[in-house]
């Protein structure tokens, strides 16, 4: 069980207040209300990762950016830009990728209509800041109960130096990033970002990763000061997915830091993608109205060998439009803002194929014990799927009296699934071999999704606000979940929250207490053979406390502390074990630690020298819904950075997991007691050099 040393750390900081200088610590959010607003004024929990933090941590994937935000559980089992991301328990059901959380880049949704997000086609080296808005009820959060993550890239209109950045590290790490920006004339601007990244991850089998990314941006300012900003980007990403470990293999990994020749049959899983993406946004003010229409389209192809089946899909499209307008007006004789909008988007996959593995090793009886490659064999199934979503939203922000601000928002969406296919065969987990499929099938199902929020903020003083909010949202099943269980119902989530936010000259903190009651939560269950199945839990209750604070001793030195307490339980859940149903009422949800905390210190001198140290700890958590066993978690996994910046030059060393702790980023157990572990990366280091010109 991880031990919390937060209070001694705070006591150490108190004497330093005698020499504190005034430092501006407030940040701006553009996500929560769709209008630029100080985070202290937002009536819910929100965290912002700024550009300095992104640079100091040498952020190449979203995991390292978000890992010390309380209430956020983020780990990558593949040591790549493809994390498992959970906010206050939402997203727990996802085996890979991100579910139940809305991801937005520069106002454009990156999340598909059925709530799936792929991070591997987002170039984190082009990201300037990241906002994390926790909990349901956001007008941004289409088909989402967990919250919103907004990635804000450098605008083509913002002045910026051209730069080139190279990095080299152990485990075959190589990184190249080139950024160019040009002012064509007074009204036209263009920029280009090119990134290439490789990592071999030689400490374990089948875990290489490489990506090539190119982004072109163009911006135009019209004579009436309206703006048009467009981006065309391309990504090719190749990710080998390492196998899980048994308990015995994990114990061996803890001693050696190496993972080789595991007993898993599936040694050649991967996710290789090619994505072409375009988006365009227009902004124009007419009197008190501001119009912000956006259009986007993504085309992607994807080769994805997984347990038992090889997925191969070439014709996949996501396209949509968001029509937003903001109206500045008076309400109660005070300034108020009304946000109105309509959205429509579609996720289409044509002729998506699944294949059997061609190169396999079997034992008498036909059970597959080892794959020898990910070469495609016999065609197993073909499927067409269409997910269509359209909706409207509105939000009013006003101040009925001094020191009080009220946010009222609502959105309603209609999500429909149209899935059809022909299944010749499938992989049977219990027998370990392929079996005759169900033949032709079709699923046609629709859901009406609601999202509402009422938030009130009151200024106790010039530096401190207290807020309270109540929010509600629905979450629909995904296409893959409906394929396993067509009777799945939508999730209903209602969140109650009270928080306190302070911004002084040298001290900033956010704290929140919340209770999230969820009905019909979609739960992931693993059977004895490792197959993932989904079901609705009757009711879960998630209670928690979060604290995020920063103390600036002076302009050079600052300290940070984060802590989350999570008490997530099933109130009503009957789990299927074999042919029987077993009550899990009163049990804790698996994977989520009750205690999670982090500490950091940052130092930056006027002469260009800078340093950073950050550590994170997870308490123990249950491996399964039966609460039959626990994983002990980990203590003080620590990253260190030292760097020197002089004029146009920056050289920086980042060492991750400097004490080389060998631990699991994820551990679970099937309903029949089979334990599975996914290793976190051991110590790694990268030296980076950046030149601005």
Secondary structure by P-SEA (a helix, b strand, c coil): ccccaaaaaaaaaccccccccccccbbbbcccccccccccccccbbbbbcaaaaaaaccccccccccccccbbbbbccccccccccccccccccccccccbbbbccccccccccccccccccccccccbbbbbcccccccccccccbbbbbbcccccbbbbbbbbbbbbccbbbbbbbbbbbccccccccbbbbbbbbbcccccccbbbbbbbbbbbbbbbccccbbbbbbbbbbbbbbbbbbbbcaaaaaaaaaccccccccccccbbbbbbbbbbbbbbbbbbcccbbbbbbbbcccbbbbbbcccbbbbbcbbbbbbbbbbbbbbbbccccbbbbbbbbbbbbbbbcbbbbbcccccccccccccccccccccccccccbbbbbbbbbcbbbbbbbccccbbbbbbbbbbbbbbbbbbbbcccccccccccccccccbbbbbbbbbbbbbbbbbbccccccccccccccbbbbbcaaaaaacccbbbbbbbbbbcbbbbbccccccccccbbbbbcccbbbbbcccbbbbbbbbcbbbbbbbbbbbccccccccbbbbbbbbbbccccbbbbbcccbbbbccccccccccccccccbbbbbccccbbbbbbbbbbcbbbccccccccccccccbbbbbbbccccccccccccccccbbbbbccccccccbbbbbbbcccbbbbbbbbbcc
